[in-house]
Amino acid sequence: MLDSYRRVFAHRGSAAFSATGLVARLPIAMMTLGIVILVSELTDSYGLAGQVSAAFVIGNAVVAIPHGRLADRWGQTPVLWLDAIAFAATTALLITSVTEDWSQPWSHVLAALAGAAMPQVGSMVRGRWAHVAQNDEERHTAFAVEAVVDEVVFVTGPALVTFLSTLYAPQTGLLVALGLGTVGTVALAAQPRTAPPAHPVEHKDATEPLPWRLIVPIALGATAMGALFGAIEVGTVAVAEDAGHKAVSGLLLGVFSFGSLVAGVVAGALTWRTSPLRRFQTGIGLLSGSMLVLPFLSNLVLLGAVLFVIGTALAPSLIAIVSLVEASSPRSRLTETMAIFQTGISAGLAPGAFVSGLVADHADGSATYWVCVGAGALALAAALSCREPEPQPVVAPVGD
């Protein structure tokens, strides 16, 4: 089973940029939960915490596609350097605004700016894999690696930020996210050899069109999945607090991601006969259907076991989506297209976190999981509306 992974990591520099991408991506799993913990701890309002968290993910969603376009046209390195500086500055100001109780809407504005400055590491690392991988099988395994990395991030990040923010000061988790994000982004920027080439567009050149008939439903499905993730994040914190164990929320979210990690490792080593589209639709069907159980759970041990099982449907679905996007996108706009998918998830996190925060303020924590049920149904509808894409020509990979 490990042969598939050995082949992709045989490419020079691949292990370095993938590992660096893991560190640089940790803030993705730390920022929104860290904001929820910080704001709710200092203001005693989940509603306000959801608003500030939503502002962060909205800022990230609005700028993600331009981020991808800039990386495609000017190269990843200058974009990453700029991101590192902007993310460090805006996140530091966000922490200060909440801690010092600055007047509104400063915390919302700074959260949006911090989200906008968040480096689009996942899209850029997947762009590097598409550049160095030799064929479809290698790309499938490489995208599985990144799905597993995502799950490592989401296993480690929530537990880390919750542990730091509840054991020490509530600001500690976000400060550590700031440091990890800045250092990881700078380290990735320092590896230009594995970055895909820039594709500057002259005024006389026509931009290659995107497959919008496929991209639009994928983006809508990603938005619904993001809402599901945002609702699970806030809802799990609320359920754990109802049970008198708020600090356990990070562990519960980590268990959810660990289930996805295990499934991602297995899925990446397999040779699939079904198309990425069919795997995407099947995975989303299983994920959305399993959400129906969550609103009826309040026991934390049972909730953790169910979250693990539900998580096993996540990584295979994400691997299939990324493979689908990669196979149907022009090479000159691949990072931008990946960013559209990432933007959908980010855009969904905002309403998911906000609505579940409102529900948590007016009902018990378990009721927030009904937001997950609705989001799962929307994701499934979007997945079923997708059709098989037209294959795109593949350029020669970078030499090893």
Phi, psi and omega per residue, in radians:
M1 nan -0.506 -3.077
L2 -1.372 -0.235 -3.110
D3 -1.025 -0.674 3.134
S4 -1.045 -0.718 -3.124
Y5 -1.292 -0.605 3.102
R6 -1.090 -0.681 -3.114
R7 -1.124 -0.752 -3.089
V8 -1.275 -0.585 3.135
F9 -1.441 -0.041 3.029
A10 -1.258 -0.334 3.101
H11 -1.213 2.280 -3.065
R12 -1.055 2.287 3.081
G13 1.512 -0.159 -3.059
S14 -1.184 -0.740 3.134
A15 -1.105 -0.662 -3.108
A16 -1.161 -0.830 -3.093
F17 -1.273 -0.496 3.094
S18 -1.227 -0.764 3.122
A19 -1.152 -0.727 3.094
T20 -1.097 -0.680 3.103
G21 -1.091 -0.579 3.091
L22 -1.068 -0.846 -3.132
V23 -1.110 -0.790 -3.097
A24 -1.165 -0.415 -3.120
R25 -1.526 -0.221 -3.101
L26 -0.937 -0.687 3.115
P27 -1.036 -0.436 3.112
I28 -1.013 -0.681 -3.117
A29 -1.577 -0.062 -3.082
M30 -1.928 -0.570 -2.964
M31 -1.146 -0.930 -3.045
T32 -1.152 -0.765 3.102
L33 -1.158 -0.683 3.090
G34 -1.078 -0.679 3.092
I35 -1.145 -0.773 3.126
V36 -1.028 -0.802 -3.118
I37 -1.159 -0.801 -3.108
L38 -1.084 -0.911 -3.070
V39 -1.187 -0.761 -3.132
S40 -1.150 -0.584 -3.141
E41 -1.233 -0.704 -3.062
L42 -1.540 -0.364 -3.109
T43 -2.042 -0.196 -3.115
D44 1.045 0.624 3.141
S45 -2.401 2.005 3.033
Y46 -1.247 -0.525 3.125
G47 -1.078 -0.843 3.107
L48 -1.142 -0.679 3.107
A49 -1.059 -0.738 3.099
G50 -1.123 -0.649 3.126
Q51 -1.123 -0.831 -3.113
V52 -1.165 -0.713 3.073
S53 -1.080 -0.717 3.115
A54 -1.111 -0.681 3.106
A55 -1.057 -0.680 3.109
F56 -1.073 -0.867 -3.062
V57 -1.279 -0.497 3.044
I58 -1.134 -0.784 3.093
G59 -1.033 -0.697 3.108
N60 -1.147 -0.722 -3.098
A61 -1.174 -0.703 -3.078
V62 -1.121 -0.610 -3.013
V63 -1.723 -0.165 -3.041
A64 -1.069 -0.777 -3.111
I65 -1.178 -0.817 3.008
P66 -0.998 -0.635 3.050
H67 -0.980 -0.873 -3.138
G68 -1.087 -0.718 3.139
R69 -1.108 -0.746 3.122
L70 -1.118 -0.715 3.136
A71 -1.128 -0.661 3.105
D72 -1.165 -0.688 -3.023
R73 -1.502 -0.625 -3.042
W74 -1.975 -0.078 -3.112
G75 1.669 2.707 -3.075
Q76 -1.265 -0.582 -2.972
T77 -1.035 -0.947 -3.129
P78 -1.120 -0.584 3.119
V79 -1.154 -0.719 -3.139
L80 -1.149 -0.712 3.105
W81 -1.058 -0.785 3.129
L82 -1.120 -0.732 3.131
D83 -1.035 -0.769 -3.069
A84 -1.034 -0.765 -3.121
I85 -1.184 -0.835 -3.081
A86 -1.149 -0.709 -3.122
F87 -1.123 -0.761 3.141
A88 -1.075 -0.779 -3.081
A89 -1.181 -0.831 -3.062
T90 -1.234 -0.624 3.109
T91 -1.170 -0.698 3.093
A92 -1.071 -0.728 3.122
L93 -1.188 -0.635 3.098
L94 -1.066 -0.831 3.125
I95 -1.037 -0.745 3.141
T96 -1.119 -0.724 -3.089
S97 -1.110 -0.664 3.131
V98 -1.310 -0.754 -3.105
T99 -1.111 -0.744 -3.095
E100 -1.541 0.055 3.093
D101 0.985 0.862 3.062
W102 -1.092 2.668 3.138
S103 -1.116 2.628 3.092
Q104 -1.299 2.569 0.233
P105 -1.810 0.601 -3.032
W106 -1.014 -0.768 -3.111
S107 -1.119 -0.644 3.104
H108 -1.166 -0.778 -3.121
V109 -1.105 -0.830 -3.109
L110 -1.192 -0.578 3.056
A111 -1.115 -0.734 3.112
A112 -1.106 -0.717 3.127
L113 -1.172 -0.676 3.095
A114 -1.126 -0.698 3.086
G115 -1.115 -0.702 3.120
A116 -1.130 -0.582 -3.120
A117 -1.449 -0.180 -3.132
M118 -1.021 2.117 -3.141
P119 -1.075 2.440 3.123
Q120 -1.504 1.141 -3.002
V121 -1.143 -0.737 -3.105
G122 -1.026 -0.803 3.129
S123 -1.121 -0.710 -3.082
M124 -1.226 -0.702 3.120
V125 -1.172 -0.711 3.092
R126 -1.140 -0.592 3.031
G127 -1.092 -0.647 3.087
R128 -1.166 -0.719 3.111
W129 -1.099 -0.746 3.117
A130 -1.079 -0.483 -3.137
H131 -1.355 -0.662 -3.034
V132 -1.667 -0.402 -3.074
A133 -1.219 2.595 -3.003
Q134 -1.522 -0.545 -3.024
N135 -2.726 -3.113 -3.084
D136 -1.098 -0.685 -3.136
E137 -1.117 -0.745 3.112
E138 -1.140 -0.716 3.130
R139 -1.124 -0.682 3.089
H140 -1.038 -0.808 3.137
T141 -1.154 -0.687 3.132
A142 -1.102 -0.731 3.115
F143 -1.200 -0.517 3.033
A144 -1.151 -0.691 3.070
V145 -0.975 -0.811 -3.102
E146 -1.235 -0.544 3.028
A147 -1.131 -0.706 3.089
V148 -1.149 -0.725 3.081
V149 -1.029 -0.760 3.083
D150 -0.975 -0.752 -3.104
E151 -1.254 -0.621 3.023
V152 -1.027 -0.745 3.108
V153 -1.059 -0.770 -3.075
F154 -1.439 -0.230 2.922
V155 -1.357 -0.807 -3.037
T156 -1.374 -0.789 -3.009
G157 -1.017 -0.986 -3.130
P158 -1.044 -0.743 3.129
A159 -1.117 -0.718 -3.116
L160 -1.148 -0.847 -3.091
V161 -1.184 -0.629 3.108
T162 -1.190 -0.777 3.131
F163 -1.035 -0.856 -3.095
L164 -1.168 -0.725 -3.036
S165 -1.325 -0.485 -3.125
T166 -1.650 -0.515 -3.120
L167 -1.444 -0.637 3.132
Y168 -1.880 -2.277 3.092
A169 -1.580 2.654 -3.131
P170 -1.124 -0.283 3.111
Q171 -1.432 -0.281 -2.955
T172 -1.078 -0.735 -3.108
G173 -1.054 -0.763 3.141
L174 -1.214 -0.602 3.100
L175 -1.127 -0.704 3.098
V176 -1.173 -0.682 3.081
A177 -1.059 -0.709 3.096
L178 -1.024 -0.838 -3.112
G179 -1.128 -0.788 -3.131
L180 -1.126 -0.767 -3.123
G181 -1.103 -0.712 -3.119
T182 -1.200 -0.837 -3.120
V183 -1.126 -0.778 -3.129
G184 -1.111 -0.701 -3.136
T185 -1.173 -0.741 3.103
V186 -1.086 -0.718 3.137
A187 -1.135 -0.652 3.100
L188 -1.207 -0.684 3.101
A189 -1.094 -0.460 -3.122
A190 -1.426 0.163 3.122
Q191 -2.117 1.142 -3.061
P192 -1.246 -0.338 -3.029
R193 -1.134 -0.594 -3.093
T194 -1.594 -0.049 3.140
A195 -1.263 2.504 3.073
P196 -1.139 2.673 -3.114
P197 -1.160 2.652 3.069
A198 -1.238 2.653 3.109
H199 -2.202 1.233 -3.129
P200 -1.089 2.465 -3.100
V201 -1.869 2.052 3.049
E202 -1.400 2.745 -3.130
H203 -1.027 -0.538 -3.097
K204 -1.413 -0.247 -3.084
D205 -1.523 2.540 3.055
A206 -1.584 2.332 3.091
T207 -1.305 2.335 3.126
E208 -1.100 2.355 -3.098
P209 -1.285 2.645 3.054
L210 -1.631 2.652 3.127
P211 -1.382 1.318 -2.985
W212 -1.087 -0.506 -3.123
R213 -1.139 -0.404 3.050
L214 -1.704 -0.701 -3.040
I215 -1.156 -0.674 -3.090
V216 -1.088 -0.905 3.109
P217 -1.140 -0.552 3.068
I218 -1.123 -0.749 3.121
A219 -1.105 -0.706 3.108
L220 -1.144 -0.729 3.081
G221 -1.111 -0.681 3.108
A222 -1.127 -0.663 3.103
T223 -1.087 -0.756 3.102
A224 -1.135 -0.686 3.094
M225 -1.125 -0.684 3.085
G226 -1.075 -0.713 3.090
A227 -1.080 -0.678 3.095
L228 -1.085 -0.792 -3.139
F229 -1.116 -0.770 3.141
G230 -1.088 -0.698 3.131
A231 -1.200 -0.696 3.103
I232 -1.094 -0.701 -3.086
E233 -1.114 -0.953 -3.126
V234 -1.186 -0.728 -3.112
G235 -1.094 -0.695 -3.130
T236 -1.173 -0.641 3.043
V237 -1.065 -0.772 -3.117
A238 -1.156 -0.731 3.119
V239 -1.103 -0.753 3.133
A240 -1.129 -0.664 3.110
E241 -1.183 -0.706 3.079
D242 -0.990 -0.609 -3.141
A243 -1.460 -0.025 3.132
G244 1.430 0.326 -3.118
H245 -2.393 1.084 -3.072
K246 -1.010 -0.641 -3.100
A247 -1.120 -0.338 -3.127
V248 -1.330 -0.237 -3.080
S249 -1.022 -0.697 3.110
G250 -1.109 -0.673 3.105
L251 -1.135 -0.730 3.118
L252 -1.078 -0.769 3.104
L253 -1.157 -0.595 3.077
G254 -1.144 -0.647 3.088
V255 -1.115 -0.726 3.071
F256 -0.993 -0.830 -3.140
S257 -1.234 -0.544 3.120
F258 -1.137 -0.674 3.052
G259 -1.037 -0.708 3.105
S260 -1.181 -0.655 3.125
L261 -1.052 -0.838 -3.130
V262 -1.041 -0.806 3.137
A263 -1.133 -0.605 3.133
G264 -1.164 -0.702 3.105
V265 -1.068 -0.788 -3.135
V266 -1.162 -0.805 -3.092
A267 -1.086 -0.626 -3.114
G268 -1.221 -0.423 -3.119
A269 -1.553 -0.190 -3.086
L270 -1.558 2.635 2.977
T271 -1.721 2.008 -3.016
W272 -1.613 2.420 3.060
R273 -1.584 -0.447 3.118
T274 -1.439 2.715 -3.102
S275 -1.301 2.763 3.074
P276 -0.977 -0.622 -3.140
L277 -1.078 -0.820 -3.135
R278 -1.131 -0.674 3.104
R279 -1.146 -0.690 3.091
F280 -1.062 -0.844 -3.107
Q281 -1.146 -0.717 3.127
T282 -1.152 -0.776 -3.133
G283 -1.092 -0.763 3.133
I284 -1.159 -0.617 3.081
G285 -1.064 -0.785 3.111
L286 -1.157 -0.719 -3.119
L287 -1.123 -0.826 -3.089
S288 -1.199 -0.684 3.137
G289 -1.120 -0.640 -3.098
S290 -1.251 -0.309 3.110
M291 -1.097 -0.403 -3.096
L292 -1.083 -0.351 -3.110
V293 -1.391 -0.575 -2.928
L294 -1.046 -0.730 -3.081
P295 -1.087 -0.249 -3.075
F296 -1.741 0.151 -3.090
L297 -1.927 2.344 3.035
S298 -2.293 -0.361 3.069
N299 -1.246 2.153 -3.008
L300 -1.188 -0.612 3.122
V301 -1.157 -0.807 3.107
L302 -1.135 -0.690 3.109
L303 -1.058 -0.741 3.125
G304 -1.090 -0.716 3.128
A305 -1.120 -0.739 3.137
V306 -1.190 -0.693 3.111
L307 -1.085 -0.646 3.088
F308 -1.076 -0.815 -3.129
V309 -1.113 -0.765 3.124
I310 -1.067 -0.684 -3.111
G311 -1.065 -0.449 -3.114
T312 -1.147 -0.300 3.092
A313 -1.519 -0.203 -2.968
L314 -1.361 -1.026 -3.054
A315 -1.042 -0.795 3.092
P316 -1.014 -0.613 3.097
S317 -1.154 -0.777 -3.123
L318 -1.171 -0.672 3.081
I319 -1.056 -0.769 -3.134
A320 -1.122 -0.709 3.132
I321 -1.086 -0.834 -3.107
V322 -1.121 -0.713 3.083
S323 -1.078 -0.689 3.117
L324 -1.118 -0.785 3.130
V325 -1.133 -0.779 -3.107
E326 -1.105 -0.690 -3.078
A327 -1.237 -0.373 -3.030
S328 -1.927 0.044 -3.042
S329 -1.821 2.488 3.009
P330 -1.097 2.481 -3.118
R331 -1.030 -0.621 -3.072
S332 -1.274 -0.155 -3.122
R333 -2.280 0.409 -3.039
L334 -1.155 -0.810 -3.136
T335 -1.095 -0.681 3.105
E336 -1.090 -0.755 -3.129
T337 -1.168 -0.723 3.050
M338 -1.040 -0.665 -3.135
A339 -1.170 -0.542 3.081
I340 -1.082 -0.764 3.090
F341 -1.092 -0.812 3.122
Q342 -1.107 -0.613 3.113
T343 -1.119 -0.690 3.101
G344 -1.023 -0.786 3.122
I345 -1.109 -0.774 3.138
S346 -1.104 -0.729 -3.138
A347 -1.122 -0.578 3.119
G348 -1.318 -0.535 3.132
L349 -1.008 -0.654 -3.080
A350 -1.077 -1.043 3.125
P351 -1.132 -0.575 3.108
G352 -1.087 -0.819 3.132
A353 -1.169 -0.709 -3.094
F354 -1.166 -0.875 -3.110
V355 -1.126 -0.743 3.127
S356 -1.166 -0.552 3.055
G357 -1.122 -0.727 3.086
L358 -1.104 -0.743 3.124
V359 -1.097 -0.722 -3.133
A360 -1.116 -0.551 3.116
D361 -1.266 -0.413 -3.023
H362 -2.065 -0.029 3.138
A363 -2.593 -3.049 3.103
D364 -1.384 2.898 -3.058
G365 -1.064 -0.655 -3.098
S366 -1.061 -0.516 -3.117
A367 -1.123 -0.421 -3.136
T368 -1.132 -0.410 -3.116
Y369 -1.220 -0.247 3.032
W370 -1.142 -0.463 3.030
V371 -1.100 -0.668 3.095
C372 -1.111 -0.699 -3.140
V373 -1.067 -0.839 3.132
G374 -1.110 -0.730 3.130
A375 -1.122 -0.688 3.115
G376 -1.099 -0.681 3.119
A377 -1.127 -0.706 3.110
L378 -1.156 -0.693 3.114
A379 -1.091 -0.718 3.133
L380 -1.148 -0.718 3.112
A381 -1.071 -0.723 3.123
A382 -1.156 -0.723 -3.141
A383 -1.089 -0.733 -3.112
L384 -1.229 -0.319 3.125
S385 -1.480 -0.147 3.141
C386 -1.289 2.619 3.071
R387 -2.166 2.782 -3.115
E388 -1.022 2.338 -3.102
P389 -1.448 2.854 2.975
E390 -1.389 2.302 3.133
P391 -1.158 2.574 3.139
Q392 -1.801 2.565 3.072
P393 -1.124 2.479 -3.112
V394 -1.844 2.240 3.116
V395 -1.442 2.838 -3.133
A396 -1.124 2.420 3.140
P397 -1.273 2.864 3.103
V398 -1.145 2.545 3.126
G399 -1.271 2.638 3.133
D400 -1.715 nan nan
